Amino acid sequence: MLKEGRIKISELKPHPQNNYYFDDMVDDVWDDFLQSVRTSGVTNAITITQDKTIISGHQRVRACNVLGIEEISYKMIEYTDEQKEIKDLIESNLKQRVAGNSNPVKLGRCFTFLKDYYGITHGGDRKSEKIKTANGVLEITQEELAAQCGYSVDVLQRAESITKLPQEIQDLVQEGNISPSTASRLIARLSPEEQEQLAASLPATKKLTQKQVQQYIRDISDRDVQIGEQANELVHLKQKNMELQSSLDKAQKPETITVYPDDYDKTKRENKERARDYEILNQEYQKRCQELRDLKEKMRGYEEKSPEKQFDEQLKDDTIFFCAKVSNFLKAVGGYAYLTEHIDGLPQEQRNGYIKAISSVGAWAQNILDCVNKGVTVYE
């Protein structure tokens, strides 16, 4: 049942899944959209559920809040199926937004949901890949679904591949430090283990080109080769040791004589050394991976601090620094106050310099006290 009318902005609720699938408009796109609403108003009614949750129109409502518009036209649809509600949220926003979904990770989430909703599966002839909608009437192909979303199948599949990468790499893509092309065409082709190793190796805040990412991948590959060679050599030595031990077990020897091959002790010692080297190398590798993860978390913590909080911390640090410097100054020159008792005995030039220095310190201190009393900022 469809209802229409006007509703107060204050009564509306954003959909809880909207931010998971879409970002807010920003920069020029948002400025142009805001100007359009300012000059022409909201020309299309928003779509809401029976409990006044927004399905389509989050950006229009956002613009109304900025511009002080108190009411907006709406169309209300009564939903009984949560999946259909999310499907309408995704499809309506993909079709109506000026710039579509510019976040590749969230675009991939949209495509993954719609494929699951319509029952699209991988493999087979794409043209015969028929699917049914929720009402069981219309059948569309994957290509038709992509066309309805306003994208090519290739773009949607590449966006979907990014959503399967480790969360750390998805974050780097959303923050613009790795391009969607590098993530979908290069990183997505790695094995899950290689992707995890790469995620632990990449810096958290540095923008990387495709060549730089390829170099990180080569470094991981070289390290794996080195570990593999060490492991193979260890297996070879263990096998050799077993063969030697078997030969010893089969050898006929007097009860009072123990016979070993000439290189047995050397081989056994090398075997232990190789095993120890391998273990040390593996532990060092795991340690470095953990250090990189810890450093990334620490750097994320620094990035999450607000400018206001950073400024407050800077005020505290500067105050402590100032007090320490003044204390050091008094300790350094306080003992020279005795010169006042002998000032008449000083040469004229040194006497004038001494008096001028004292006057400067006094004027500086008085200036600070005056500013503190007046509540104004002091500048050197």
HELIX and SHEET records of a PDB file:
HELIX    1   1 ILE A    9  GLU A   11  5                                   3    
HELIX    2   2 ASN A   18  TYR A   21  1                                   4    
HELIX    3   3 ASP A   27  SER A   40  1                                  14    
HELIX    4   4 HIS A   58  LEU A   67  1                                  10    
HELIX    5   5 GLU A   82  GLN A   96  1                                  15    
HELIX    6   6 PRO A  104  TYR A  118  1                                  15    
HELIX    7   7 ARG A  126  SER A  128  5                                   3    
HELIX    8   8 GLN A  142  CYS A  149  1                                   8    
HELIX    9   9 VAL A  153  ILE A  162  1                                  10    
HELIX   10  10 GLN A  167  GLN A  174  1                                   8    
HELIX   11  11 PRO A  180  ARG A  185  1                                   6    
HELIX   12  12 ILE A  187  ARG A  189  5                                   3    
HELIX   13  13 PRO A  192  SER A  201  1                                  10    
HELIX   14  14 GLN A  210  LYS A  250  1                                  41    
HELIX   15  15 TYR A  264  GLU A  304  1                                  41    
HELIX   16  16 PRO A  307  VAL A  333  1                                  27    
HELIX   17  17 GLY A  334  GLY A  345  5                                  12    
HELIX   18  18 GLN A  348  LYS A  374  1                                  27    
SHEET    1   A 4 LEU A   2  LYS A   8  0                                        
SHEET    2   A 4 GLU A  71  ILE A  77 -1                                        
SHEET    3   A 4 ILE A  46  THR A  49  1                                        
SHEET    4   A 4 ILE A  54  SER A  56 -1                                        
SHEET    1   B 2 ILE A 131  LYS A 132  0                                        
SHEET    2   B 2 GLU A 139  ILE A 140 -1                                        
END                                                                             
